[in-house]
Every structure is written in structure tokens, then in C-alpha cells.
């Protein structure tokens, strides 16, 4: 049974893996046997690459600013040029902007939508071209509780993550017949840099914690098993699913 979770011989692409959830997911995929391509803006951040190579896996960093759509369009072909194929894509990277809706700037809106939704679409489209042709592949998008809930002071983020959820379903409907699985992970409230403002807000942090049945904020390592499952043969009949890793938030 454990063989169905093996990623030996696979090539995985991960965005936003320099720290936090993305880093833990990249390491988990490597631990399961995959070689890794890291798409990142800062080529000098090599800590994740070093940890992956210490696991005995191959790793390459591909320069890719997710706000630069020409770079985004070239990223997947660059991975294929390097490794010869692509089996797994994890669209994890994202940014946040907080402001009341009446004051939310157009530039902040565009930044969030470009990184959190358009780059996800472009990378999935490019990866899908290879995966559909090879009749196999796993695309894992990272959605959010805000794919279901509007949140407060995050109109662009909620809109983008709602779009990620619907994009996941749309691509799954098209590509399932080609044995390409498209699913999404839905993180709950996780103790990462992106949520630092919430963590530091004593009242809001307390309110959030009181609603989480598990009684704690999530940790980046809570996503390791989830991403390996969705990337492996163990999830071959799972298509268009939004898998919440939220300590029970959505079930309350």
C-alpha cells in the first residue's frame, strides 16, 4: 500500500517554497522521492534547495517572478528542458494586501490578482499541455478558507482565492479524462509570515483560536502528508476536490 504514495522518478514544480508551507511541501515531495524545481524570484535563497539535495534528490531553481507573466509562461518549458518532463505542479505562492474595501487601491488589487490567480492559471495551463500529452500528471493549487468566506479587509485576496477554487474545478473537468488530477489544498489559519498581522492582533487572534476545533493555529509541517497524497497515485480517483487542512474550521 505504501508504494502508492511513492513519488520515485517524478519531477515536481513548487512555487513559494523559500519558507513556510511551500518549503515544507517541497521537502515532503522530495522525501517521497521526487526531484524538485523551485520557481522563485530571489535566486540567492538556496536553503530549500540545499535541504532537498541533502535528501539525495535533484533540485534546480528557476528564476520566476510571478508578477512577470512572460517569465511565468517560460517557467514550465524551462523545467522540462532541465528534467525532460513534469509530473507534479504545486501552485503555492501567494501575496496578501489588507485594507478596507473603500480604500483598497487598484494597484494592490492588480498585484494580488496577478500573483494569486493569473500566475496560477498560466502555470497550470503550461503544465497541462505536457501532462495531457503524456496522459498523466498532478496539479495541486493552494486555495484558502477565503475561497468560501469573504474575510475582512481582503477583497482582492478573497476574490483571487475564490477564483483558484473554481479554476481547480474547471481544469479537473477538462483534464480528468486525460488522467491529469487537478485538486486544491485549503489551508486554515496557519502560523506563517502572511498571517503575522492577525497573530499580532490580540483580539482577532483570540477570536480565531476560539473557533478552531483543534485548539491551535496550524503549522507548515501539517501539509506534508496532504501534498504527498494529492501528488501520488494514492489520489488517482480524486478530481476537482478542495481538501481543507484547517483544524476543523470549515466543519464547525
Number of C-alpha atoms within 10 A of each C-alpha: 6 6 11 12 18 20 23 16 12 21 24 28 29 24 24 22 26 22 16 17 23 25 24 22 26 32 23 20 30 27 19 23 21 28 26 28 29 28 26 20 19 13 12 8 14 14 13 20 22 13 16 24 17 11 13 13 21 18 22 18 21 22 17 21 17 27 18 13 17 12 16 22 18 16 25 27 16 15 23 16 11 13 17 10 19 27 25 28 26 29 28 21 21 22 13 17 16 15 14 11 12 7 9 16 13 9 9 16 18 14 18 24 24 20 21 29 23 20 23 27 21 19 23 23 15 16 26 27 11 18 24 17 11 15 14 20 28 26 27 24 25 24 31 26 21 21 20 15 13 16 12 12 16 19 19 25 27 25 20 24 27 20 20 24 25 16 21 26 18 13 21 22 15 13 20 20 12 16 18 28 31 30 28 27 25 24 24 21 23 21 17 15 11 14 13 12 12 16 20 10 11 10 10 13 17 12 11 16 16 12 15 20 14 13 12 16 17 19 16 17 16 17 19 20 16 16 19 23 17 26 30 23 17 16 16 18 10 16 23 21 18 23 16 19 20 23 21 14 18 16 9 8
